[in-house]
Amino acid sequence: MVNTDYEKKCRIFSLHSICSFISIPAFTISFIFILSLPLPGAEVQNEDLIYDENIQTVLFHRRGDQLTRPFIRLGSTDQLKLSFDDMSNETYLFKFTIIHCDYEWNATDLEQFEYIDGFLEDEIENFEFSFNAIPGYIHYEAFFPNHDINIKISGNYILKVYLNEPTDENVIFTRRFFVIEPLTNINVSIPFYPRVLEYTRHKQQIDLFIKTPDIFNAEPMQRINVNIQQNGRWDNAKFGLKPTGISTNMLDFNYQNGIVFDGGNEYRNFNMESYWYLSMYIREIINEADGYSVILHTTGSRATKPYETIADLNGWRVIKARRDQNTSIEGEYAWVHFWLKSPRIDDAEVYILGQLNDWQINEKSLMRYDSRSRQYHGRLYLKQGFYDYAYVLLPKGKTKGDITFFEGDHWETRNDYTVFVYYRERVPEYDRLVGYSNFKSRDVAR
């Protein structure tokens, strides 16, 4: 257990002690030390963020399927699976708790006992040491809810994983999840001809109406809020949409210019399930003493190219090693190098975006310009698996990445959308999540 900030940052442990504890020779395990540097003085945010650089490959999804969003139905037996790798060589007793949030992901004023049934925190007790992996790591898993901790009310939640106490300096990472009460019927469509004709063949307009029971007819303009998310992105999500028309048990969202998202393009991808061969889009795999480096083929902008149907995961990933490997503890890591052929772009930055970096537009996913090769270069530390990604442009002063600049903008693109419907309770005051619908654009196109 870590007792001081110094111990938390350094996390050095005797390899001989580990090997003695698990009764195997020390020479059969190789560990690499990675300095853990939590952001100094950083305030923990209610987002999908990692605050300890030893932590890699955080997965949080419905039990049994990596490609599902982390949601459970209130009062059901649904469970979520949490897993992650710690690149440290010392085991820790990680704990987690949950925080209830409003529709904008601000923590509510509710006390934890008002939304938690059972203990207010739980311990992550299941872990395994990696085997034949360079560098080594420790793999942790937990399932939630469980008999120790459950949930009383619906809404947005943050899972907070930490050491000792859930204060900001002890938080290791955070993850969003949802608890739903499926009390509404959500109807959507994406017309070929949007309200703004210049968007035709490019943008995807979401036509939305919601059937609600009588109990939600009180003050719908004040109490109802709708969020819409495209794929896994939060930087371009629509928050706090209000109904424009109200009739008996029906809410219409008929905005003058529509609810519009960029069509974008199918995601780029690469298959890194094995380091034994070069799959499509991988130019070179370098096996070094301290691990692998994977060099992707240099690619360029697709903005002016016609749309092509390409099978993708809409920006998501599947962590999976070779068939003869146990992915959880034998999957190996590599520095993956991305190269984008492009002139330097003034007053804007270029980022790699996808679930491979938790959909974050930050320093880790930033690409630097190489003037000699006239290319943008970035790298990410990734575990064996199949990955989708895109290149986005972030103009100076903006927070929403522009996916169309490098990837193009096509109405035909097969995107995933998720609609969240919230109803504000008065006593106690919180946002119930009374509607949740995930759909594919091609299934509702008309």
C-alpha positions in Angstrom: 0.0 0.0 0.0 1.3 3.5 -0.9 1.6 5.7 2.2 3.3 8.8 0.9 3.3 10.9 -2.3 6.9 9.8 -3.0 6.0 6.2 -2.8 3.1 6.7 -5.1 5.2 8.5 -7.7 8.1 6.1 -7.7 6.4 2.8 -7.0 9.6 0.9 -6.9 9.5 -2.7 -5.7 12.0 -5.5 -5.4 11.7 -7.9 -8.3 13.3 -10.6 -6.2 10.5 -10.1 -3.6 7.8 -10.4 -6.2 9.3 -13.6 -7.6 9.7 -15.1 -4.2 6.1 -14.3 -3.4 4.8 -16.1 -6.4 7.4 -18.9 -6.2 9.1 -18.5 -9.6 12.7 -17.7 -10.6 13.4 -14.0 -11.0 15.0 -14.4 -14.4 11.7 -15.6 -15.9 10.1 -12.1 -15.5 11.3 -8.9 -17.0 9.8 -5.6 -15.8 10.4 -2.1 -17.1 10.1 0.8 -14.7 7.9 3.7 -15.8 8.0 6.8 -13.7 4.4 7.6 -12.6 3.7 11.3 -12.8 0.2 12.3 -11.8 -0.6 15.8 -13.1 0.7 18.1 -10.4 -2.1 19.9 -8.6 -4.6 18.6 -11.3 -8.2 18.7 -10.4 -10.0 15.4 -11.1 -12.6 15.9 -13.8 -15.8 14.0 -14.5 -14.5 12.5 -17.7 -12.7 9.4 -19.0 -9.2 10.4 -17.8 -6.1 8.7 -16.5 -4.1 10.5 -13.9 -1.3 8.0 -13.4 1.0 7.2 -16.4 1.6 3.7 -15.1 -2.1 2.9 -15.9 -2.8 1.6 -19.4 -5.7 0.0 -21.4 -8.6 0.9 -19.1 -11.6 -1.0 -20.4 -15.1 -0.4 -18.9 -18.1 -2.1 -20.7 -21.0 -4.4 -20.2 -19.9 -7.8 -19.0 -19.0 -10.1 -22.0 -18.6 -7.5 -24.8 -15.8 -5.0 -25.2 -17.8 -3.0 -27.8 -20.7 -2.1 -25.6 -21.2 1.2 -23.8 -21.0 1.1 -20.0 -24.7 1.2 -19.1 -26.9 -0.8 -16.8 -30.6 -0.9 -16.3 -31.8 0.2 -12.8 -32.9 -2.7 -10.7 -31.6 -5.3 -13.1 -28.8 -7.9 -12.8 -26.7 -6.1 -15.4 -23.0 -5.9 -14.6 -20.1 -3.8 -15.9 -16.5 -5.1 -16.3 -13.6 -2.9 -15.4 -10.1 -3.9 -16.3 -6.7 -2.2 -16.6 -3.0 -2.8 -16.6 -0.5 -1.2 -14.2 3.0 -1.0 -15.6 4.4 -0.9 -12.1 6.0 -4.0 -10.6 4.3 -3.7 -7.3 0.7 -4.7 -6.5 -1.6 -2.2 -4.9 -5.0 -2.4 -3.2 -6.9 -0.1 -5.6 -10.4 1.0 -4.5 -13.3 2.5 -6.3 -16.4 4.5 -5.5 -19.1 6.2 -7.7 -20.3 9.8 -8.0 -23.7 10.8 -9.2 -23.8 13.6 -11.9 -26.4 15.7 -13.6 -26.9 15.7 -17.4 -23.9 18.0 -17.9 -21.6 15.7 -15.8 -21.5 18.0 -12.8 -21.5 16.2 -9.5 -24.9 16.5 -7.8 -25.5 17.6 -4.2 -26.8 14.2 -3.3 -25.1 12.4 -0.4 -23.6 9.0 -1.5 -26.0 7.0 0.7 -28.9 8.5 -1.3 -27.8 6.7 -4.5 -25.5 3.8 -3.2 -27.0 0.7 -1.8 -24.3 -1.0 0.4 -20.8 0.1 1.0 -19.7 3.5 -0.3 -16.5 2.0 -1.8 -15.2 -1.4 -2.9 -11.8 -3.0 -3.4 -10.3 -4.3 -6.7 -8.9 -7.6 -5.4 -8.5 -9.6 -8.7 -5.1 -9.2 -10.3 -2.6 -11.3 -12.3 1.1 -10.7 -13.2 1.9 -10.6 -16.9 3.6 -13.6 -18.4 6.3 -13.5 -21.1 5.5 -9.8 -21.7 8.1 -7.1 -22.2 7.7 -4.8 -20.4 5.8 -6.6 -17.6 2.7 -5.3 -15.9 -0.1 -6.3 -13.5 -3.6 -6.9 -14.9 -6.5 -5.9 -12.6 -10.2 -6.7 -13.0 -13.5 -6.0 -11.2 -17.2 -6.4 -11.8 -19.8 -3.9 -10.8 -22.5 -3.7 -9.4 -22.0 -6.5 -6.9 -23.2 -7.7 -3.6 -21.1 -5.1 -1.8 -22.1 -2.0 -3.8 -25.2 -1.3 -5.9 -27.2 1.7 -7.2 -30.5 3.1 -6.1 -31.3 5.7 -8.7 -30.7 6.3 -12.4 -28.5 9.0 -14.0 -25.0 9.7 -15.1 -22.2 8.4 -12.9 -18.5 8.6 -12.6 -16.4 5.6 -11.5 -13.4 6.8 -9.5 -10.5 4.5 -8.9 -8.0 5.5 -6.3 -5.5 4.6 -3.6 -6.2 5.1 0.1 -8.8 7.9 -0.1 -10.8 9.4 -3.1 -9.1 12.7 -2.8 -7.8 14.3 -6.0 -4.1 13.5 -5.3 -4.9 9.8 -4.9 -7.2 9.3 -7.9 -5.7 7.0 -10.5 -8.4 7.3 -13.2 -12.1 8.1 -13.8 -14.7 6.6 -16.1 -18.2 7.6 -17.1 -21.1 5.2 -17.0 -24.9 5.3 -17.1 -27.8 3.8 -15.1 -31.0 4.0 -17.1 -34.8 3.7 -16.4 -36.2 2.8 -19.9 -39.4 4.8 -19.5 -39.5 6.7 -22.8 -39.7 5.6 -26.5 -37.1 7.4 -28.6 -37.7 7.7 -32.4 -35.0 9.0 -34.7 -34.3 9.3 -38.4 -31.6 10.8 -40.6 -33.0 12.4 -43.9 -31.0 12.6 -47.0 -32.1 16.2 -47.5 -31.5 18.3 -44.4 -33.2 21.6 -43.5 -30.1 23.5 -44.6 -29.6 22.4 -48.2 -25.9 23.2 -48.3 -25.4 20.3 -45.9 -26.8 17.8 -48.4 -24.6 14.8 -49.0 -22.3 15.9 -46.2 -24.0 16.4 -42.8 -26.2 14.0 -40.8 -29.3 15.6 -39.4 -31.0 13.9 -36.4 -34.8 14.1 -36.6 -36.0 13.3 -33.1 -39.3 12.8 -31.2 -39.8 11.1 -27.9 -42.9 9.4 -26.5 -43.2 10.0 -22.8 -45.6 8.6 -20.2 -48.0 11.0 -18.3 -45.6 11.4 -15.4 -43.2 13.4 -17.5 -45.8 15.9 -18.8 -45.2 18.3 -15.9 -42.9 21.2 -16.9 -41.3 19.4 -19.8 -39.5 22.5 -21.0 -37.9 23.0 -17.6 -37.3 19.3 -16.6 -36.5 17.5 -19.9 -32.9 17.6 -21.3 -31.6 15.5 -24.2 -28.0 14.7 -25.0 -26.8 13.2 -28.3 -23.4 11.6 -28.8 -21.8 10.5 -32.0 -19.7 7.4 -31.8 -17.7 7.7 -28.6 -16.9 11.4 -28.9 -17.7 13.9 -26.2 -16.0 16.9 -27.8 -18.8 17.3 -30.4 -21.7 15.9 -28.3 -25.0 17.9 -28.1 -26.0 18.8 -24.6 -29.2 20.1 -23.1 -31.5 19.9 -26.1 -35.0 21.1 -25.3 -38.3 20.0 -27.0 -39.6 22.5 -29.4 -43.1 21.0 -29.6 -45.2 19.4 -26.9 -48.4 17.3 -27.3 -50.0 14.5 -25.3 -47.2 12.1 -24.4 -45.1 13.4 -27.2 -42.1 15.7 -27.4 -40.8 17.0 -30.7 -37.3 18.4 -31.4 -37.9 20.3 -34.5 -35.1 22.9 -34.6 -35.0 25.4 -37.4 -31.6 24.3 -38.7 -31.9 20.7 -37.4 -29.7 18.8 -35.0 -26.7 18.4 -37.2 -23.4 16.4 -37.0 -20.6 16.1 -39.4 -20.9 13.0 -41.5 -17.2 12.5 -41.4 -15.8 9.3 -42.9 -15.2 5.6 -42.0 -12.4 5.4 -39.5 -8.8 4.4 -40.4 -7.6 1.3 -38.7 -4.8 -1.1 -38.1 -4.6 -4.7 -36.8 -1.9 -5.2 -34.1 -3.1 -8.6 -32.8 0.3 -10.2 -33.7 3.8 -8.9 -33.9 4.8 -11.9 -36.0 3.7 -10.4 -39.3 2.9 -7.1 -41.0 -0.9 -6.6 -41.4 -2.4 -4.1 -43.7 -1.5 -0.5 -42.8 1.6 -1.5 -40.8 4.9 -0.7 -42.5 7.4 -2.1 -39.9 7.5 -3.8 -36.6 10.7 -3.4 -34.6 11.5 -5.8 -31.8 13.8 -4.2 -29.3 15.2 -5.2 -25.9 12.6 -3.1 -24.0 9.6 -3.8 -26.2 8.1 -3.3 -29.7 7.8 -0.3 -31.9 5.1 -0.4 -34.7 5.4 2.0 -37.6 2.2 2.6 -39.6 2.3 3.5 -43.3 2.3 7.2 -44.0 -1.1 8.3 -45.1 -2.6 11.6 -46.3 -5.8 13.6 -46.2 -9.0 11.9 -47.6 -11.0 15.2 -47.6 -11.2 15.4 -51.4 -11.6 11.7 -52.1 -15.0 10.1 -52.8 -16.6 8.0 -50.1 -15.6 4.4 -49.8 -17.4 1.7 -47.8 -14.9 0.4 -45.3 -15.7 -1.9 -42.4 -14.8 -0.2 -39.2 -15.7 0.0 -35.5 -16.7 3.6 -35.5 -13.6 4.6 -33.7 -13.6 1.8 -31.1 -11.0 -0.9 -30.3 -10.8 -4.5 -29.5 -8.0 -5.6 -27.2 -7.0 -9.0 -28.5 -3.7 -10.9 -28.9 -2.9 -14.0 -30.9 -5.0 -17.1 -30.4 -2.2 -18.8 -28.5 -2.0 -15.9 -26.0 -4.0 -15.0 -23.0 -4.7 -11.4 -23.9 -5.2 -10.2 -20.4 -1.7 -11.2 -19.2 0.3 -12.1 -22.3 -0.7 -9.3 -24.6 2.3 -7.0 -25.2 2.6 -3.3 -25.6 4.2 -1.3 -28.4 4.9 2.3 -29.2 2.7 2.9 -32.3 3.9 5.6 -34.7 1.5 7.6 -36.8 2.6 9.6 -39.9 0.3 12.0 -41.7 1.5 13.7 -44.9 0.4 17.3 -44.9 1.7 20.8 -45.1 2.0 22.6 -41.8 -1.3 24.1 -40.7 -1.1 27.5 -39.0 -3.1 28.4 -35.9 -4.3 24.8 -35.4 -3.1 21.5 -34.0 -3.5 18.0 -35.3 -4.6 15.1 -33.0 -5.1 11.4 -33.2 -8.7 10.6 -32.0 -10.5 7.4 -31.1 -11.1 5.0 -28.2 -7.4 4.2 -28.4 -6.8 7.4 -26.4 -10.2 7.5 -24.6 -11.4 10.0 -27.2 -9.3 12.7 -25.6 -7.8 15.7 -27.5 -4.8 16.2 -25.3 -1.0 16.3 -25.1 -0.7 12.5 -25.6 -2.6 12.5 -28.8 -1.0 15.7 -30.2 1.0 15.3 -33.4 4.2 17.3 -34.0 5.2 18.6 -37.4 8.4 17.3 -38.9 9.7 20.0 -41.3 12.2 17.7 -42.9 9.7 15.1 -44.0 6.8 17.5 -44.2 4.7 15.2 -42.1 2.9 15.2 -38.8 4.1 12.5 -36.4 2.5 11.1 -33.2 2.8 8.0 -31.1 0.7 6.1 -28.6 1.5 3.3 -26.2 -0.9 0.5 -27.1 -1.6 -3.2 -26.2 -2.1 -5.8 -28.9 -5.5 -5.5 -30.6 -7.5 -4.0 -33.4 -7.7 -0.2 -33.4 -9.8 2.5 -35.2 -8.6 6.1 -35.3 -9.0 9.4 -37.2 -7.1 12.6 -37.6 -8.8 15.8 -36.3 -7.9 19.4 -36.6 -8.3 21.6 -33.6 -8.2 25.4 -34.5 -6.7 27.7 -32.0 -9.2 28.6 -29.2 -11.6 25.7 -30.1 -12.6 22.6 -28.1 -14.3 20.6 -30.8 -12.1 18.7 -33.2 -12.8 19.0 -36.9 -12.8 15.5 -38.4 -13.7 16.7 -41.8 -10.5 18.5 -42.5 -8.5 15.3 -43.1 -11.2 12.6 -43.3 -13.8 14.2 -45.5 -17.5 14.7 -44.9 -20.1 12.2 -46.2 -23.7 11.7 -45.5 -23.3 8.0 -46.3 -20.8 7.4 -43.4 -22.0 4.7 -41.0 -21.9 6.4 -37.6 -23.2 5.3 -34.2 -25.4 7.7 -32.2 -26.6 7.5 -28.7 -29.6 9.6 -27.3 -29.9 10.2 -23.6 -33.1 11.6 -22.1 -33.1 13.1 -18.7 -35.9 14.2 -16.4 -35.2 16.6 -13.5 -36.7 15.4 -10.2 -37.4 18.1 -7.7 -37.2 16.3 -4.3 -34.5 15.2 -4.1 -33.2 17.3 -7.1 -31.3 15.2 -9.6 -31.5 14.1 -13.3 -33.1 10.7 -13.9 -31.9 9.0 -17.0 -35.3 7.9 -18.4 -34.4 7.2 -22.0 -31.4 5.6 -23.8 -31.1 4.6 -27.4 -28.1 3.6 -29.4 -28.6 3.3 -33.2 -26.6 3.2 -36.4 -27.1 5.9 -39.0 -27.6 3.5 -41.9 -30.5 1.9 -40.0 -32.5 5.1 -39.7 -31.5 6.8 -42.9 -34.4 7.9 -45.2 
